[in-house]
Amino acid sequence: MEKLAILGGDPVRKTPLSYGRQYIDDSDIAAVVETLKSDFLTCGPKIAELEQALCQVTGARYCVAVNSGTAALHIAALAAGIGPGDEVITTPITFAASANCALYCGGRPVFADINPETYNIDPKAIRRCITPRTKAVVAVDFTGQAVQLDEIRTICEKHNLTLIEDAAHSIGTKYRGRPVGSIADMTAFSFHPVKTVTAGEGGAVTTNDEKLYEKLLLARTHGITRDRSLMVHPTDDPWYNEQISLGYNYRMTDFQAALLISQLKKLELFSARRKAIVAKYDEAFSQIPEIQVQKEIPESDTTRHLYILRLRLDMLNCTRREFFDALHEENIYSQVHYLPVYWHSYYEKLGYQKGLCPNAEAYYGECMSLPLYYSLTDGDVEDVIHGVKKLVNHYRKN
């Protein structure tokens, strides 16, 4: 017997829609199988091929592929020279890794509030957070929309700060016509399965700075080099390598790289479909007073990773949880992105308290992420729109 939705009657859909999922086709599978049958499963030629492909996509001079977006942020923080006593400014509306990368290096995250319309870090809030201890800014392209890079770059140059762009959400996005990945001092990417393109897990850092690139390479692979010009005790022995700094094992496998190379060939296709879905959502939801649609800055040509539904709860007779649960019962599965980082219990133990970023905290109480991925059909999109409208009509205050 089919379940009835919370609002009564049949649910909008008979089958569930997740908020995000990967798209894998036969060409992706063939690329992975070919690599699995090759001589190299890791430390092989696919890594360099992938890094070259990412440089082509982003316009960056250099790229270092790693095994996760978190690893990408960590080695970027290391290359920026973050250490004990240093402060790193970032947004609270992000996955914890954007702030954790400072902690990994002995630094301290400082949270700057968001713009309540775009949900990205507010440059004015960045300025208020700068102290003599500030060393870097980790600016997160939340949902895929580029941050205000020109203004943030100006701030960083004035105060001699390293700009790390967390582009975990924004592969394929352009800022003033330039691809994300070629603008900041370093740009960190994530290739988790719900992202626009995937390696299963994986990440990368791009940069135009050769010295930063050399630091990133060392941090990725134990701090070990075969480059004799970098060694303290070089020899002519062909097998010789030398650890010259403390690094990590953040290497990506060749079969992950093969998957991502194949996925990148479909990036324009994936991007176009996501834009089309976002346009349909925006058209439908911008007409509903009880819903706030995320504002886009004109400089950002955005490939959206997330679509945020922000509820104006003062106009609805429900809580965010009640709306969330009711939508779930309509077989439309949503998610919440994100709990303000400093609300996590670990950060509470570090001394962070609620109230730091009022805009971010207000946003968190009202946000939900709707389904958004390449394989959503037009019918699926209409089901999401229908489901949201059904709930708004039910809960609307008269």
N, C-alpha and C positions, 0 to 999 in steps of 0.2 A: 504494500500500500504506500502511495506517495505521501511524503510529509507535506503538511500545509505550512505556508509561511506565517511568520509572526503576525502579519497584518490580516491574515485570513485569506482563504482561497488558494489557488495554485500559485506556486512561485513563478517569477518571471521566466526562469529557465529550468529545464529539467536536469541539466548537467552543470557542474561548477565551472566557473572561470576564475583562475588564479590571478593574482595581481601582476605577476611577471613569470616569464619562462623563456628558455632558450629555443632557438630554431636551428635544428641540425638537418642537413640534407645529405644526399648520397655523395656529393663531392667532398663534403667535410669528412664523412666516414672513410672514403677512399684515400684521402690525404693522410689520415691517421694510420690506416692499415698499411699504406705504403711505407710510412716511417717505421712502424713496428716491425716490418720485414727487412728494414735496412740494417746497416752495421752499427748505427748510433741511436740509442734511446735517450741519451743525455750528453751534454757537452759536444754536440755534433754540429753539422752545417746548418740545420734548420734555425738555430738561434740567430746566427748572423743574417740569414735570409729574412727572418721575422723583423729583426732590428732595422734592416734596410727598408722593409715594407712600411714599418711604422714611421720612419723618417719621411718617406714619400707621402704618407697620409697627413702627417702633422706639419711638414715643412721644416722640422728640426734638423740640425746638423748631426746630432749624436743621439743614440738610444741605447739603454741598458735594460734588457728583459729580465724579469725576476719572477718568483713563484707566487706572488700575491700583490694586491694593491697595498696591503699593510707593509710588506717588505719594501715596496717602492717608496712609500712615505718615510720609512725608517732610514733608508740609505740616502734619501734626499736631505733629511735632517742631519745625518752624519756629514755629508758633503758640505753642508752649510756651516759646519763647525759648531753645532749646538752642543753645549756642555753644561756642567753644573753651574747654577746661578743665572743662566740665560733664560729669557722669556720669549715665548713664541705665541703670537696672537693668532687666534682662529675663531671660527664660528661655533656656537653650541649646537646648531641644527645640522648635524652630520653624524656619520658613523664614528664611533669612539677612536678609531685609528688616526683620524686627523689631528687629534690632541695627544693621543698616546705616543706618537712618534717623538714628541718633545720629551716626554717622561722617559722613554727608552734611552735617551742621550743624557739624562740627568737634568734636563731643563724643566721649565714650568710653563704649562699652557695658561694663557690669559684669554678670556672669552669676550669677544666684541659682539654686540647685539646685531640683529638682522634688520634689514629693511622690511617693514610689515607688508609691503605690496609684492616685492620680488622674492622674498624669503632668503636672499643671499646676504652675506656679510655687508654691513653698512660702512662705507669708507669713513664717514664722520665718527663712527664708534671706534674704528681702528685708531684714528688720531687720538682719541681720548685715552686709549689704553697704552700708548707708547711711553716708556720710561727709559732711563739710561741703560737698563738691563735688556731691553728688547733687542733680539738678534734676527728674527725672521717673522714673516707672515705666511701662514698656510691659508690661502683663500680657496674656498670650496665652491665649485660650480654646481650648486645644489639643484637637483632635478635634471641637470644638463645645461641649464642656462649659464652662460659665462658671467663671471663677476665683472664689476666695473674696472677692467684691467688698466685702463689709462690712468684713472685716478689713483688706484692702489699702487701702480708702478711709480707714480710721482711721489707718493708718500714714502715708499721704500727707498727711492733714490735720495730724497731729502734727508732721511735718517740713517742711510747706509745699512739698510736691511735687505736680507735675501728674500725674494718673492718665490715661494713654492706654490704652484697652482695644483690643487687637488682636483684632478679631472676624472675621478673615478666614474662620474656620471656623464661625462661630456665628450666622449670620443665622437668625432663627426661634427661637433659644433664649431662655428666660426665666429670670430670677434672682429668687426670691421673688415670682413672679408678674409682675414687670416685664420688658418686652422688653429684651434686650441692645441697646444703642445709646442708652439714655436715662439711664444710671447714672453712667458715668465722666465725667471732664471732657471728653474727646473719645473717640470710638469709631471705629476704622478698619475698613472692610469691603473684601472682595475678591469679584469676580464672575467669576473664571476659570471655564472650562467644567466643571471637576470639582467646583466648589462647588455648594451646594444650588440656587441660582439663578444664572444667568449673563447677562452682557452680551457674551460673547465674550472680551473683556478689560474691565476696568473696576474702579472702586472708589468709595468714598465715605467722608466723615467726617461724623459727626453730633455735635452738641453742644447744650447748653442755654444756653451763654454767648454773648451777643451780641458781645462784644469778641473772643472767640476766633473766632467766625464771620466777622467782618470780616477778621481776619488770614488765615483759611483762603481766603477769596475772593481776596484779593490774591495770595497765594502760588500759587494755581491758574493765574492769568492774568497772568503777567509782572510783577506788582506794579503793573499799570495800572488806573486807575479812571476812571469818568465821574461819580463822586459829587463834586460841587463842594465839599461840606463837608469833604472829605478833601484837597483839592488845595492846593498851595502857591501856585499862580498861576491861580486860577479865572478863567474868562471866560464870556461869554454865547454864544460860538460853539457851534452845535449839534454840530459835528463834533469838538470838542476833547476829548481825553482826556490823562491825565497819568500817567507812571510815578512813583510815590512811594516804591517800595521795590523790592528785587530779588526777582523771582518767576520762575515757570516756565510752560511751556506744558503743562499737565496736563489739558487739557480733554477731555471725553468727546464723542463724536459723537452726533448725534441718532438715528441708526439703532441705535447700541448702546443708547441710552437707551430707545428704543422696544421693543427686545427685552427689556430688563430689566423694563420696566413690565408687559409681557405675562407674563413669568416670575413676577413678584411676585404676580400673581393666582392662581397655582398653589402659592404657598408653603405654605399649610396642607396641601394635598394631598401635596406633596413631603415635608413634615415628618412627616406621619402614616405614610407608607410607610417612611421611614428608621427611624422609631421601631419599627415592626413588625419590620423586618429585624433591628435591633439586639436586640430582645427574643428573637427566635428564636436568634440567635447566642449570646446570653448564656445562655439556657436550655440549649443544647447544650454549650457550652464550660465552663460553670461546674461541670459534673460531671466534668471531666477534670483530674486532679491535675497533669498535665504542662503545663497552660496556665493562665496568670493572666489573668483578666478585669478590665478597667479598672473601678475603683470610681467610682461616681457620688456626688457630694455631694447631700444632700437638697434644698438650695436651688436646684439647677439642673434646670430642665425642659428637657432637652437635645434639640436637633435635631443629630444627629451627622453630621459631614462625613466622618470616618474611623472605621473599626472596627479597633482594634489587637489583634492576636494576639500575646501575649507568651509566649514559650516558656521553660519551666523546663528549661534545657539540662542541668542536673545530673541530670535524670531521664530524659534521652534519649540514645541512642547516635548522635548526629549533631550537626553544627554548624548554626548558623542558615542558612548558605549552602546546605548540603545539603538542608535542609528546604525552603528557598525554591525551589531548582532542581527538587526532586521535585514540589512543588506546581505549578510551571510545566508540568512534563511531564504533569500531570493536566489541563492546560488551564485551570487556575485561576491567574490572574496576580495577583501581589501586588506590593507596593511597600514601601519602608522610609521612615518619617517619624519623626525626621530625624537626620542626622548632627549631633552637637552643633556649634553654630555656631562655637565657638572651635577646633574641630578642622580647619576649612577652612584651606588653606595660606595664604590671604591674612591670616587672623587670626593664624596662626603667625608670619608676618612682622612683625605688629604687637606680638609679644611674649607672646601668650597661650599657655599650655601645658596639656597634658593633666593631669587630676587636679583641676581646679577644682571640678567638680560630680560627685561620685561616683555619686549616684543617677541622674543623667542619663546618665552613661557606661555604667552597668550596664543601664539601660533600652535604650539604643541597641544593645547587643550581643545583645538578645533579641527585638526588636520586628519585626513585619511588619503591613502594612495589608491587610486582606481586601477583596474587592469589596463596595462599598456605594453604591448609587445607585437612583433612583426606578424605573427600568425593569427592575430585577432581578425575575424571576418567582419564585414560590414554589419552582418546580423548580430554578431557578438557586441559590437559597439552600440548598436541600437538597443540591445537588451540592457546594457549598462545604463544608458541614458534613461530608458524606460523605468528601470529599477530605482534610480536615484529620484526621478520625478515622482514616482509612486510614493516613495517615503516622504519626500518633502510635502506633497499634497496631504498626506495623512497626518504629519506632525506639525503642519503649519498652524501658527497662532491666528485665530480669527479676530 
